[in-house]
Amino acid sequence: MNKIYLDYSATTPMDKRVAQAMLPYFCDKFGNASSIHNFGQTAMAGVDKAREQAAKFLNCEPDEIVFTSGATESNNLAITGVIKALLRQDFGGQASKQQRIKNPHIITSSIEHPAILEPCKKLEKEGVEVTYLPVKSNGVVDIEKFKKAIKKNTALVSVMHVNNEVGSIQPIREIGKTIKKINEKKLKDWKKLNPKERGEKPQPIYFHTDATQSVNYLNCDVRWNYVDMLSMSGHKIQGPKGVGVLYVKTDVPIEPLQLGGHQENGVRSGTYNVPAIVGIGKAIELIENRKAKKQGKKKAGAAKSVEANNLKIAKLRNMLVDGIIKNIPNVVLNTDRKNAVPSHANFSFLGVEGESILISLDLEGVAVSTGSACASGKLEASHVLLAMGIKQEIAHSSIRFSLGKYTTEAEIKKVIKILPPIIKKLRRMSPEL
């Protein structure tokens, strides 16, 4: 049986060039990158190269790159690390010259990944105020509601770049520009005061985005998007699992979550996972090279063109969507193709449990998902679909198809062929019909 993989949003197959780049660092260049002898420095050279590759792609400085174990850790470090730093009595550096917020306020969206929502809920229990922005029916945050949610004590905003379940693209550049204007006005008003009345420098609002699902498809230039922190993961971009990146803009105060070493300028302690770091660097470089080839002389920050690979994936996704709608009655497309990355197609097949469809497709050699892979063990309806206003019974019948680099037209045609009889059979068995 030729198996078909349509769960790229959960993880991606590693590019062979990435594996080749990693291989020497398992056996030959095995040194601890923190050691000062030649073995260590040889390993550190691989880490430094990866740091430069990530910095080039994100358009930031190499020392603003923090390597982590993945996007989950990056998100936790960004959310909890900044809030803990702002709550400290003495948090040193740039922050010591700013007003400490005693009751910080976080703004996030209701459709974030659990790696954002759960740290926010934990901080809520500790007295931090959190606003969960609603989304429109297409799964996109309303920028006007975001503006209204900002308060005097707002310290941190975290809104994902692309939703992992329906693929909706969030207006992070607009959010970033709004935050920049507010911060500039705060500073301007402070400077107008008499020096004796000023007090400490006003605390800016920091902006974080989880770009895990967007790196393959969208412009992630941190300056162009006006973000202070950005999370990404290796295994979503044809790289290795167990490694991620957190971009932290210079002067953003951040408290480490784990102690015991000096790595990453004290922000993230622990022995460097050198092979994985080399791997994520190579995976990022491959995206950068693909982007540069398409954009030619255009500046990365201003470029909006879609790569040839993205166009290919969009064509296949549209073929899948049109084929399903044409051949299967009573289906709801939860992904708004006009406001989503090309890889996603989230459907609800009315009258059938999503888990039943997933299992039936798996028996036919087709891998899909019922939503976020991190929540796949739960039987609860998708919080993303519920936030979009979709009824619970419809949300329970959802399936996420996510395409990627190696998806073929033949695979899509096969899915369109085998899916209708599966749905028909399951509907006959369903007690609801």
Buried (B, 14 or more C-beta within 10 A) or exposed (E): EEEBBBBBBBBBEBBEBBBEBBBBBEEEBEBBBBEEEEBBEBBBBBBBBBBBBBBBBBBBEBEBBBBBBBBBBBBBBBBBBBBBBBBBEEBEEEBEEBBBBEEBBBBBBBBBBBBBBBBBEEBEEEEBBBBBBBBBEBBBBBBEEBEEBBEEEBBBBBBBBBBBBBBBBBBBBBBBBBBBEBBEEBEEEBEEEEEEEEEEBBBBBBBBBBBBBBBBBBBBBBEBBBBBBBBBBBBBBBBBBBBBBBBBBEEBBBBBBEEEBEBBEEBBBBEBBBBBBBBBBBBBBBBBEBBBEBBEEEEBEEBEEBBEBBEBBBBBBBBBBEBBEEBBEEBBBBBBBEBBBBBBBBBBBBBBBBBBBBEBBEEBEBBBBBBBBEBEEEEEBBBBBBBBEBEEEBBBBBBBBBBBBEBEEEBBBBBBEBBBEBBEEBBEEBEEE
